[in-house]
């Protein structure tokens, strides 16, 4: 097994099918060069998430506690691949992006990385577009990190860093990216942000008003310790 695509999912029956279809398309397109598997981590869902995952041929792993970091780690523990790709359940990745991530690791130059963030076709809130532009053109150029929607790494690097920090209910990918960069530097390996996009759902911007978004995110920026509280990070855990 060359790689494992790991999808943490909590009550994702509406958006998960499209994500799984994109992952299966990538797996098929790359089958001549890489052998892969698809793992969905059911993060204690109360809907048909696990059933849908099985219908699409994914292996289902269960994690009881609603914590994205824990779900990602449970998937990595179960993974048989030497390359890990973490994909959010509301996100689609093209075969070209998945292939570029695998090539970056298999060629021996990168231990981990991410990509640019984009949003689904159709109406997307202007605020979402502005934030994506800031992320793609400013933040990751100054401070290279992977967005949680798409992060790849060597399983060896996941093991060596201890994986995602399970004390955090959000921003776990930022802390993990920092640990991966340090791990890679010690071994002459890079952390690579690919100039390709994933397409993520903009549902948060459709669910919450701008005022509500600010009221939920600003306290986390001003008081980072709140990221260790699931209640404070409800925007990532409450499905409407």
BELDA-V505027 format. One record per backbone hydrogen bond with DSSP energy under -0.5 kcal/mol. CO is the residue of the C=O (numbers start at 0). NH is the residue of the N-H. E is the energy in kcal/mol with one decimal. If there is no record, write none. Layout:
BEGIN
CO | NH | E
CO | NH | E
END
This chain:
BEGIN
0 | 81 | -0.6
1 | 81 | -0.9
1 | 82 | -1.7
2 | 36 | -1.4
3 | 5 | -0.6
3 | 84 | -2.6
4 | 6 | -0.5
4 | 38 | -3.1
5 | 7 | -0.6
5 | 86 | -2.6
6 | 40 | -2.5
7 | 88 | -0.7
8 | 42 | -2.9
11 | 15 | -2.9
14 | 18 | -1.4
15 | 19 | -2.8
16 | 20 | -2.5
17 | 21 | -2.0
18 | 22 | -2.1
19 | 23 | -2.7
20 | 24 | -2.1
21 | 25 | -2.1
22 | 26 | -2.4
23 | 27 | -2.3
24 | 28 | -2.4
25 | 29 | -1.8
27 | 30 | -1.0
29 | 32 | -1.6
29 | 33 | -3.1
33 | 35 | -0.5
34 | 1 | -2.1
34 | 2 | -1.9
36 | 4 | -2.6
37 | 58 | -2.8
38 | 6 | -2.9
38 | 40 | -0.5
39 | 41 | -0.8
39 | 60 | -2.5
40 | 8 | -2.8
40 | 42 | -0.9
41 | 43 | -1.5
41 | 62 | -2.4
47 | 51 | -2.8
48 | 52 | -2.2
49 | 53 | -2.2
50 | 54 | -2.2
51 | 55 | -1.3
52 | 57 | -2.4
53 | 56 | -1.7
58 | 39 | -2.7
60 | 41 | -2.7
64 | 66 | -1.6
66 | 70 | -2.5
67 | 71 | -2.6
68 | 72 | -2.2
69 | 73 | -2.5
70 | 74 | -2.0
71 | 75 | -2.1
72 | 76 | -2.4
73 | 77 | -1.6
74 | 78 | -1.0
81 | 154 | -2.6
82 | 3 | -2.3
83 | 152 | -2.3
84 | 5 | -3.4
84 | 86 | -0.6
85 | 150 | -2.0
87 | 90 | -1.4
89 | 200 | -1.6
91 | 198 | -2.2
93 | 97 | -2.3
94 | 98 | -2.7
95 | 99 | -2.0
96 | 100 | -2.2
97 | 101 | -2.2
98 | 102 | -2.4
99 | 103 | -2.2
100 | 104 | -1.5
101 | 105 | -3.1
102 | 106 | -2.2
103 | 108 | -0.7
103 | 109 | -1.7
104 | 107 | -1.2
108 | 189 | -2.8
110 | 153 | -2.4
111 | 191 | -2.7
112 | 151 | -2.3
113 | 193 | -2.7
115 | 197 | -1.5
117 | 199 | -2.5
124 | 128 | -1.7
125 | 129 | -2.4
126 | 130 | -2.6
127 | 131 | -2.3
128 | 132 | -2.2
129 | 133 | -2.4
130 | 134 | -2.4
131 | 135 | -2.8
132 | 136 | -2.6
133 | 137 | -1.8
133 | 138 | -2.3
134 | 139 | -2.1
137 | 141 | -1.7
138 | 142 | -3.5
146 | 149 | -1.5
148 | 87 | -1.7
150 | 85 | -3.7
151 | 112 | -2.1
152 | 83 | -3.1
153 | 157 | -2.1
154 | 158 | -2.7
155 | 159 | -2.5
156 | 160 | -2.0
157 | 161 | -0.9
157 | 162 | -1.2
163 | 165 | -0.7
164 | 167 | -1.5
167 | 68 | -0.5
170 | 173 | -0.7
170 | 174 | -1.6
171 | 175 | -2.1
172 | 176 | -2.3
173 | 177 | -2.0
174 | 178 | -2.0
175 | 179 | -2.5
176 | 180 | -2.5
177 | 181 | -1.9
178 | 182 | -2.4
179 | 183 | -2.8
180 | 184 | -2.5
181 | 185 | -1.6
183 | 186 | -1.6
183 | 188 | -3.0
184 | 187 | -1.1
189 | 110 | -2.6
189 | 111 | -1.1
189 | 191 | -0.6
190 | 192 | -0.5
191 | 113 | -1.3
191 | 193 | -0.7
193 | 115 | -0.7
193 | 195 | -1.3
195 | 115 | -2.5
197 | 117 | -1.3
197 | 199 | -0.6
198 | 91 | -2.5
199 | 119 | -2.1
201 | 204 | -0.9
201 | 205 | -1.0
202 | 206 | -2.4
203 | 207 | -2.5
208 | 212 | -2.6
209 | 213 | -2.5
210 | 214 | -2.3
211 | 215 | -1.4
212 | 216 | -2.4
213 | 217 | -2.4
216 | 219 | -0.7
216 | 220 | -1.6
217 | 221 | -2.5
218 | 222 | -2.2
222 | 225 | -2.5
223 | 226 | -2.0
224 | 227 | -1.6
225 | 228 | -2.0
226 | 168 | -3.2
226 | 169 | -0.6
228 | 232 | -1.1
230 | 233 | -1.2
232 | 235 | -2.2
233 | 236 | -1.4
233 | 237 | -2.6
236 | 238 | -0.5
END
